[in-house]
Amino acid sequence: MKKAIKKIFLVGIILFLLIQIYQPARNIDKGQAPSDGFASFYNAPQEIQDLLKNSCYDCHSNNTNYPAYSYIQPARYFMEKHIKEGKEELNFNDWTNYSVRKQRNKLNGIIEQIEEDKMPLDSYTLIHKNAKLSAKQKAEMINWLSVIQKQ
């Protein structure tokens, strides 16, 4: 019985090491695209820019700040999948490429997501405590978004 457990453990370690070979491309722009395209477009105040950077840009821009655990599979795979899905839904770097109608729809969506506590995701704020928006931060963000939405 102990031999079987040792073999299973050894196979598990070997499989774990083998999956480390697969390393998907990182979501880092290497200076090619500024991650503040949305904030610059609307001339956001510094407080709003900081909120966007801390709570939104890791998943919704072309430049993710990767934590240490992201170098280990399978965490890396799940993280890259999550970032890809987030960018497909909304990419702040692509904001100026969106039509005016799409921008308005996205602004509505952002406001709704914040109001309903759907963004940032609980799974993200569980590890990234500074990304969770306080009631005051949510109000600031919603107020600012509402003002630019009316422009």
C-alpha positions as CSV (number, residue, x, y, z in Angstrom):
1,M,0.0,0.0,0.0
2,K,2.8,2.4,0.9
3,K,4.5,1.7,-2.5
4,A,1.3,2.6,-4.4
5,I,1.0,5.9,-2.5
6,K,4.7,6.7,-3.2
7,K,4.1,5.9,-6.9
8,I,1.0,8.1,-7.1
9,F,2.8,10.9,-5.3
10,L,5.8,10.6,-7.7
11,V,3.6,10.6,-10.8
12,G,1.8,13.7,-9.3
13,I,5.0,15.5,-8.9
14,I,6.2,14.6,-12.4
15,L,2.9,15.8,-13.9
16,F,3.0,19.0,-11.9
17,L,6.5,19.7,-13.2
18,L,5.6,18.9,-16.7
19,I,2.7,21.3,-16.8
20,Q,5.1,24.1,-15.8
21,I,6.5,23.9,-19.4
22,Y,3.3,25.4,-20.7
23,Q,3.5,29.2,-20.1
24,P,0.9,31.3,-22.1
25,A,1.9,34.7,-23.3
26,R,1.6,37.4,-20.7
27,N,-0.7,40.3,-21.0
28,I,2.1,43.0,-20.9
29,D,2.2,45.6,-23.6
30,K,6.0,46.4,-23.2
31,G,5.2,50.1,-23.6
32,Q,3.3,49.7,-26.9
33,A,-0.1,50.7,-25.6
34,P,-0.7,53.0,-22.6
35,S,-3.1,51.4,-20.1
36,D,-4.7,54.7,-19.4
37,G,-6.4,55.2,-22.8
38,F,-9.8,55.4,-21.2
39,A,-8.7,57.7,-18.4
40,S,-6.9,60.0,-20.8
41,F,-9.8,60.1,-23.3
42,Y,-12.0,61.4,-20.5
43,N,-9.3,63.4,-18.7
44,A,-10.0,61.4,-15.5
45,P,-8.9,62.9,-12.1
46,Q,-6.0,61.2,-10.5
47,E,-8.2,59.5,-7.9
48,I,-10.3,57.8,-10.6
49,Q,-7.1,56.8,-12.5
50,D,-5.8,55.2,-9.4
51,L,-9.1,53.3,-8.9
52,L,-9.1,52.1,-12.4
53,K,-5.5,51.0,-12.2
54,N,-6.0,49.1,-8.9
55,S,-9.4,47.6,-9.6
56,C,-9.9,47.3,-13.3
57,Y,-6.8,47.3,-15.5
58,D,-5.3,43.9,-14.6
59,C,-8.2,42.2,-16.4
60,H,-9.5,45.0,-18.7
61,S,-6.4,46.5,-20.3
62,N,-3.3,45.4,-22.3
63,N,-1.0,45.5,-19.3
64,T,-1.5,43.2,-16.3
65,N,0.5,43.4,-13.1
66,Y,1.4,39.8,-12.4
67,P,1.7,38.5,-8.8
68,A,4.3,35.9,-7.9
69,Y,1.8,33.0,-7.9
70,S,1.1,33.6,-11.6
71,Y,4.4,31.9,-12.6
72,I,3.0,28.5,-11.4
73,Q,0.7,26.3,-13.4
74,P,-2.3,25.8,-13.2
75,A,-2.8,29.2,-11.6
76,R,-1.2,30.9,-14.7
77,Y,-3.6,29.1,-17.1
78,F,-6.7,30.2,-15.1
79,M,-5.4,33.7,-14.7
80,E,-4.7,34.1,-18.5
81,K,-8.1,32.7,-19.3
82,H,-9.7,35.1,-17.0
83,I,-7.8,38.1,-18.4
84,K,-8.7,37.1,-22.0
85,E,-12.4,36.9,-21.1
86,G,-12.2,40.3,-19.3
87,K,-10.5,41.9,-22.3
88,E,-13.1,40.5,-24.7
89,E,-15.9,42.1,-22.6
90,L,-14.1,45.4,-22.1
91,N,-10.6,46.6,-22.9
92,F,-9.8,50.1,-21.7
93,N,-6.9,50.3,-24.2
94,D,-9.4,49.8,-27.1
95,W,-11.8,52.4,-25.8
96,T,-11.1,54.9,-28.6
97,N,-11.7,52.1,-31.2
98,Y,-15.3,51.6,-29.9
99,S,-18.1,53.4,-31.6
100,V,-19.9,56.1,-29.6
101,R,-22.8,53.8,-29.2
102,K,-20.6,51.0,-27.9
103,Q,-18.8,53.5,-25.5
104,R,-22.2,54.6,-24.1
105,N,-23.3,50.9,-23.6
106,K,-20.0,50.1,-22.0
107,L,-20.3,53.1,-19.6
108,N,-23.8,51.9,-18.6
109,G,-22.4,48.4,-18.1
110,I,-19.5,49.6,-15.9
111,I,-21.9,51.6,-13.8
112,E,-24.3,48.7,-13.4
113,Q,-21.4,46.3,-12.6
114,I,-20.1,48.6,-9.8
115,E,-23.6,49.3,-8.4
116,E,-24.4,45.6,-8.2
117,D,-21.0,44.7,-6.7
118,K,-20.2,42.5,-9.6
119,M,-16.9,44.3,-10.4
120,P,-14.3,43.9,-9.4
121,L,-14.9,40.1,-9.1
122,D,-14.9,38.6,-5.6
123,S,-12.4,36.0,-6.8
124,Y,-10.1,38.8,-7.7
125,T,-10.5,40.9,-4.5
126,L,-10.1,37.8,-2.4
127,I,-6.4,37.9,-3.3
128,H,-6.0,41.6,-4.2
129,K,-7.5,43.3,-1.2
130,N,-6.6,46.8,-2.4
131,A,-8.8,46.3,-5.5
132,K,-12.0,46.1,-3.5
133,L,-13.9,49.3,-3.8
134,S,-15.1,51.0,-0.6
135,A,-18.6,52.6,-0.6
136,K,-17.0,56.0,-1.0
137,Q,-14.8,54.8,-3.9
138,K,-17.8,53.2,-5.6
139,A,-19.8,56.5,-5.2
140,E,-16.9,58.5,-6.7
141,M,-16.5,56.2,-9.6
142,I,-20.2,56.0,-10.3
143,N,-20.6,59.8,-10.1
144,W,-17.7,60.4,-12.4
145,L,-18.9,57.8,-14.9
146,S,-22.4,59.3,-14.8
147,V,-21.0,62.8,-15.6
148,I,-18.9,61.6,-18.6
149,Q,-21.9,59.5,-19.7
150,K,-23.9,62.7,-20.1
151,Q,-21.3,64.4,-22.2
